[in-house]
Amino acid sequence: MAEKTKSTPLNAVFVNAFLNAIIEILETMASLTPTPGKPFIKKQDNSRGDISGIIGMAGHRLQGAFAISFQRRCIFDVVERMLGEPVTRINDDVIDCVGEITNMVSGVARANLSTQGHEYGMATPTVICSDDHTIAQATKEPVVVMPFTTPAGAFLVEVSLWRTES
């Protein structure tokens, strides 16, 4: 019979690694400083965004997922700032940009956490484009959601990361 795996939710240091990473990436890549709102624990699968990037993370005794969901106006502004061209619809540039932002944020968070001895690998990001889509994270662990606002709109960051122990 297989051993049952216990899990332990990780503390604010882990969640903050992702929140600080999104601010760093948007400041650096888009000259945009988002304003964080009040974090909350996710109760429903609804993402409340028009386009989302999702990436899974797994390592020795550590696993989880990270997602970022943008309102349409917000991601158009971010992409325009990054590429220097106006954006009026979700197209390949927008999809690529959301995937790259997801990848960069997870990479920056991973680098910061590894300096503290927390190692994990990342999957390839997945991008979902659809009004009122859902992101159902396959975990019973808490999913922390941090809302952000920008002059052009809002986005949400979701982090669920936990330590597994045999």
C-alpha positions as CSV (number, residue, x, y, z in Angstrom):
1,M,0.0,0.0,0.0
2,A,1.3,3.5,-0.9
3,E,2.2,5.8,1.9
4,K,-0.2,8.7,2.5
5,T,1.4,12.1,1.8
6,K,0.9,14.9,4.2
7,S,1.1,18.5,3.1
8,T,1.8,21.7,4.9
9,P,0.8,25.1,3.4
10,L,3.7,27.5,3.1
11,N,3.9,30.8,4.9
12,A,3.7,34.4,3.6
13,V,7.4,34.4,2.6
14,F,6.4,32.1,-0.3
15,V,3.4,34.0,-1.4
16,N,5.3,37.3,-1.1
17,A,8.0,36.0,-3.4
18,F,5.4,35.8,-6.2
19,L,3.8,39.1,-5.4
20,N,7.1,40.9,-5.3
21,A,8.0,39.2,-8.6
22,I,5.0,40.5,-10.5
23,I,5.7,44.0,-9.3
24,E,9.3,43.7,-10.3
25,I,8.5,42.3,-13.8
26,L,5.8,44.9,-14.6
27,E,8.0,47.8,-13.4
28,T,11.0,46.5,-15.4
29,M,9.2,45.3,-18.6
30,A,6.3,47.7,-18.8
31,S,7.3,50.7,-16.7
32,L,4.1,50.1,-14.7
33,T,3.8,49.9,-10.9
34,P,0.7,48.0,-10.0
35,T,-1.1,48.7,-6.7
36,P,-1.7,45.7,-4.5
37,G,-5.1,45.2,-2.8
38,K,-6.1,43.1,0.2
39,P,-5.2,39.4,-0.2
40,F,-7.9,36.8,0.3
41,I,-8.3,33.0,0.2
42,K,-9.9,31.8,-3.0
43,K,-13.4,30.3,-2.4
44,Q,-14.5,29.7,-6.1
45,D,-12.9,28.7,-9.3
46,N,-13.9,31.8,-11.2
47,S,-10.8,33.8,-12.3
48,R,-12.4,37.2,-12.8
49,G,-10.2,37.9,-15.8
50,D,-10.3,37.8,-19.6
51,I,-6.9,36.1,-20.1
52,S,-4.9,34.0,-17.6
53,G,-1.5,32.5,-17.5
54,I,-1.0,29.4,-15.3
55,I,2.1,27.5,-14.5
56,G,2.7,24.4,-12.3
57,M,5.6,24.0,-9.9
58,A,7.1,20.9,-8.4
59,G,10.2,20.0,-6.6
60,H,11.6,17.9,-3.8
61,R,8.8,18.1,-1.1
62,L,7.4,21.3,-2.7
63,Q,4.6,21.7,-5.2
64,G,1.9,24.1,-6.3
65,A,0.7,26.5,-9.0
66,F,0.8,30.1,-9.9
67,A,-1.8,32.0,-12.0
68,I,-2.2,35.6,-13.1
69,S,-5.5,36.8,-14.6
70,F,-5.8,40.1,-16.4
71,Q,-8.8,42.2,-17.3
72,R,-8.7,43.0,-21.1
73,R,-8.0,46.7,-20.7
74,C,-5.2,46.0,-18.3
75,I,-3.3,43.5,-20.5
76,F,-3.7,45.7,-23.5
77,D,-2.0,48.5,-21.7
78,V,0.8,46.1,-20.4
79,V,1.4,44.7,-23.9
80,E,1.4,48.2,-25.5
81,R,3.9,49.4,-22.9
82,M,6.1,46.3,-23.6
83,L,5.9,46.2,-27.4
84,G,5.4,49.9,-28.1
85,E,2.4,49.3,-30.3
86,P,-1.3,49.8,-29.7
87,V,-3.4,46.7,-28.8
88,T,-7.1,46.5,-29.3
89,R,-7.9,42.8,-29.2
90,I,-6.5,39.6,-27.7
91,N,-4.1,38.4,-30.4
92,D,-1.0,36.2,-30.6
93,D,1.2,39.1,-29.2
94,V,-1.1,39.3,-26.1
95,I,-1.2,35.6,-25.6
96,D,2.6,35.3,-25.9
97,C,3.0,38.2,-23.6
98,V,0.8,36.7,-20.9
99,G,2.7,33.4,-21.2
100,E,6.0,35.2,-20.9
101,I,4.9,37.3,-17.9
102,T,3.8,34.1,-16.2
103,N,7.1,32.4,-16.9
104,M,9.2,35.4,-15.8
105,V,7.3,36.0,-12.5
106,S,7.6,32.3,-11.6
107,G,11.3,32.4,-12.5
108,V,12.0,35.4,-10.4
109,A,10.1,33.9,-7.5
110,R,11.9,30.6,-7.9
111,A,15.3,32.4,-7.9
112,N,14.4,34.3,-4.8
113,L,13.1,31.2,-2.9
114,S,16.1,29.1,-4.0
115,T,18.4,31.5,-2.1
116,Q,16.4,30.5,1.0
117,G,16.8,26.7,0.2
118,H,13.4,26.2,-1.4
119,E,13.8,24.5,-4.8
120,Y,11.2,23.7,-7.4
121,G,11.0,23.3,-11.2
122,M,8.4,24.9,-13.5
123,A,6.3,23.6,-16.2
124,T,5.5,25.4,-19.5
125,P,2.9,28.2,-18.9
126,T,-0.6,27.7,-20.2
127,V,-2.6,30.7,-21.4
128,I,-6.5,30.7,-21.3
129,C,-8.4,33.4,-23.2
130,S,-12.1,33.5,-22.5
131,D,-14.5,35.8,-20.7
132,D,-15.4,34.5,-17.3
133,H,-13.3,31.4,-17.5
134,T,-12.4,29.3,-14.5
135,I,-9.2,28.2,-12.9
136,A,-9.7,25.2,-10.7
137,Q,-6.5,24.4,-8.9
138,A,-6.4,20.7,-8.0
139,T,-5.5,21.1,-4.4
140,K,-7.2,21.2,-1.0
141,E,-4.5,23.6,0.2
142,P,-5.4,27.3,0.4
143,V,-5.1,29.4,-2.7
144,V,-4.0,32.9,-1.9
145,V,-5.3,35.6,-4.2
146,M,-3.8,39.1,-4.4
147,P,-5.8,41.7,-6.4
148,F,-3.8,44.4,-8.1
149,T,-5.0,47.6,-9.9
150,T,-3.3,49.8,-12.5
151,P,-4.6,52.9,-14.2
152,A,-5.8,50.8,-17.1
153,G,-7.5,48.0,-15.1
154,A,-7.0,45.2,-12.7
155,F,-5.4,41.7,-12.5
156,L,-5.3,38.9,-9.9
157,V,-2.4,36.8,-8.8
158,E,-3.1,33.3,-7.4
159,V,-0.5,31.3,-5.5
160,S,-0.9,27.9,-4.1
161,L,2.3,26.4,-2.9
162,W,2.8,23.8,-0.3
163,R,5.5,21.5,1.2
164,T,4.8,17.7,0.9
165,E,6.2,15.3,3.4
166,S,6.1,11.5,3.2
